[in-house]
């Protein structure tokens, strides 16, 4: 197994895990149990997505596509604001 990505948080980790599994890639979340130790442990690098060696390239491609995706918006959404702040208002 190889580490293919370090998610920012558990939410991103779970979204990526769902995406990879839907594509037929078995994925394991390394470090999930360490989240409770934040403050005692380094803040970065606790989480890692692990996949089998034969799935590394495809998993990395899918993660890059996820990171480059543009949110779907309606005509009322100011796309410039979304890009500047990285969020959509609900």
N, C-alpha and C positions, 0 to 999 in steps of 0.2 A: 504494500500500500504506500501511496505517496500523498503528501499534503499538497493540495492544489489551490487552496485559498484560505485567507484569514478573514472571516466575517467581522464586521464592526461590532455586531451585537447578536443576541439570540434571535431577534426578529429576522435580520438578514440571513442568518444561518438557516432558519427554518424555511424561509422562502426558497433559498438555493437548494436545500435538501429536497424539497417538494419538486422543484423544477428538474433536478437531476434524476430523481427517482421516476418521474413521469417520462423521462427519456430513456429509461431502462438501465440507468447507472446506479449501482449500489454505492451508497455513501455513508460514511460514519462521521459523526461530530466528535472531534477530540477536544477535551477540555471543558465540556459543558458543566461538569461537577465543580470546576474551579471558580466559577463565576461568583459564588458566595464568599470567596476569599479576597475579593477586590479590596484593596487597602492594605492587605498583608502581602499580596503578590503583585508583580508588575501589571500595569493596567492594559498593556497591549500584548498581543500574541497569545492570549489564553485559548482562543477558539481556533480550530483548524478543521477544514473539510478534507477528509481522507477518502481516496478512491483506489481501486485496484490498478496496478501498473498498466494494464491494457486499456483502461478507461481514462487515463490522465489527459491525453490530447483532446479527446472529445469533451471532457468535463471542462477543461480550460477554455475551449472555444465557446461553450454554452455560457460560462460565467462572463466572458468578455462581452458576448452579445447582450446579456442581462445588464451589465454595467453601462453599455452604450445606448440602451433603449431610451426612447423619448416617451414621457408620459402622454397618454391619450387625453386630450382636452376638448372642451366644447368651444364654440365661437366666442364665449364671454371671457375665457381665461386669458390673462395676459402672459403669453409664453415667455416674454423677456423677464418678467418677475419670477417665473418658475425657474428659469435658468440661473438668475442672479441669486435667489435664496434657496433653491433646491427643494422647494415644498409646494404643495398644492393646498389651497384652502378649501375646506369642505363646507 
